[in-house]
Amino acid sequence: MADHWVENHKRDSWRRQAKASGYRARSAFKLKQIQERFNLVRDGDFVLDVGCHPGGWAQVAVELVGEQGRVVGVDLQPCAPVEGAVLLTGDITDSITQERILSELGGELLNVIVSDISPDITGKWDMDQSVALTLVADVMDFSLPLLRKGGGFTTKLFQGVGVDELIQAVQPHFSSVRRFSPDASRNSSSEVYLVCKHHTPWKAPKATIRARFEEAMDQLLGGNDLEDEPEPTPSSFQVRRRKVAGEFEEH
Ligand SMILES: C[S@@+](CC[C@H](N)C(=O)[O-])C[C@H]1O[C@@H](n2cnc3c(N)ncnc32)[C@H](O)[C@@H]1O
């Protein structure tokens, strides 16, 4: 009970700070703390904010990139405007939304991708966590080809089975891949941020991150041990029927 009270108190404290400083969500402090530690975004950068609603990270990103920079955000939910950012509504895994992002980029490459994406929670932790990791893999497969050489990426992950496998699949794409728990999310022990720096597209394997992640998960969980339809084994065995006193006997 006491732990629960402390957690709620901390969460409220970040919420109060967010309100006092004009940020729409306490999550704004998570990106600020990632920035303090890793210096991910620079003045003049072009940033893609994935899962941007209600706009806390977009507000921070606009401050960080300054007047010469650009911020494009995307979320399933419509976001109230953030001055200095273009915020799109749509599913990032959907090809129509992806086309709209590409058209906003206008052929320019990104310096940084920040993703706080979290899918709808069903309450079944294992399933939620695996859906969330697969979504992150999909976000990376779509967005990494849009990231400049040397660029940075951060994403939220939910802790549990598969995190190590996803990190292994991401590692060839960057020279540095680190886990980080900002103070602002310490009360939510289930989440951790992956902070990737120095994009190395020339080292990227041909197979997608999702394919390599799923293959690693199959190996981990033994998912490939089961065949869908086992092949029949050839045999010389035959059923011959002989009529005996008006009935059939099987051999
Ligand atoms: C924790 S919130 C993001 C908070 C945001 N960073 C901020 O500071 O205001 C996660 C968001 O991910 C979005 N999301 C989940 N799946 C998505 C998808 N497939 N495409 C786009 N956004 C998605 C949700 O709608 C939700 O608003």
Ligand as a Chemical Component Dictionary entry (heavy atoms), coordinates in Angstrom:
data_LIG
# 
_chem_comp.id                   LIG 
_chem_comp.type                 NON-POLYMER 
_chem_comp.pdbx_formal_charge   0 
_chem_comp.three_letter_code    LIG 
# 
loop_
_chem_comp_atom.comp_id 
_chem_comp_atom.atom_id 
_chem_comp_atom.alt_atom_id 
_chem_comp_atom.type_symbol 
_chem_comp_atom.charge 
_chem_comp_atom.model_Cartn_x 
_chem_comp_atom.model_Cartn_y 
_chem_comp_atom.model_Cartn_z 
_chem_comp_atom.pdbx_ordinal 
LIG C1  C1  C 0  2.265  7.090  -24.375 1  
LIG S1  S1  S 1  1.392  7.761  -25.713 2  
LIG C2  C2  C 0  2.497  8.937  -26.350 3  
LIG C3  C3  C 0  2.681  10.181 -25.505 4  
LIG C4  C4  C 0  3.462  11.259 -26.221 5  
LIG N1  N1  N 0  4.858  10.862 -26.406 6  
LIG C5  C5  C 0  3.434  12.557 -25.488 7  
LIG O1  O1  O 0  4.449  12.928 -24.864 8  
LIG O2  O2  O -1 2.431  13.255 -25.532 9  
LIG C6  C6  C 0  1.450  6.462  -26.913 10 
LIG C7  C7  C 0  0.723  6.759  -28.183 11 
LIG O3  O3  O 0  1.008  5.753  -29.166 12 
LIG C8  C8  C 0  -0.091 5.798  -30.077 13 
LIG N2  N2  N 0  -0.111 4.657  -30.993 14 
LIG C9  C9  C 0  -0.311 3.337  -30.702 15 
LIG N3  N3  N 0  -0.282 2.580  -31.805 16 
LIG C10 C10 C 0  -0.055 3.430  -32.853 17 
LIG C11 C11 C 0  0.069  3.238  -34.262 18 
LIG N4  N4  N 0  -0.014 2.012  -34.816 19 
LIG N5  N5  N 0  0.292  4.322  -35.044 20 
LIG C12 C12 C 0  0.394  5.549  -34.486 21 
LIG N6  N6  N 0  0.275  5.791  -33.149 22 
LIG C13 C13 C 0  0.064  4.749  -32.337 23 
LIG C14 C14 C 0  -1.303 5.856  -29.152 24 
LIG O4  O4  O 0  -2.433 6.339  -29.826 25 
LIG C15 C15 C 0  -0.805 6.784  -28.044 26 
LIG O5  O5  O 0  -1.281 8.085  -28.191 27 
# 
loop_
_chem_comp_bond.comp_id 
_chem_comp_bond.atom_id_1 
_chem_comp_bond.atom_id_2 
_chem_comp_bond.value_order 
_chem_comp_bond.pdbx_ordinal 
LIG C1  S1  SING 1  
LIG S1  C2  SING 2  
LIG S1  C6  SING 3  
LIG C2  C3  SING 4  
LIG C3  C4  SING 5  
LIG C4  N1  SING 6  
LIG C4  C5  SING 7  
LIG C5  O1  DOUB 8  
LIG C5  O2  SING 9  
LIG C6  C7  SING 10 
LIG C7  O3  SING 11 
LIG C7  C15 SING 12 
LIG O3  C8  SING 13 
LIG C8  N2  SING 14 
LIG C8  C14 SING 15 
LIG N2  C9  SING 16 
LIG N2  C13 SING 17 
LIG C9  N3  DOUB 18 
LIG N3  C10 SING 19 
LIG C10 C11 SING 20 
LIG C10 C13 DOUB 21 
LIG C11 N4  SING 22 
LIG C11 N5  DOUB 23 
LIG N5  C12 SING 24 
LIG C12 N6  DOUB 25 
LIG N6  C13 SING 26 
LIG C14 O4  SING 27 
LIG C14 C15 SING 28 
LIG C15 O5  SING 29 
# 
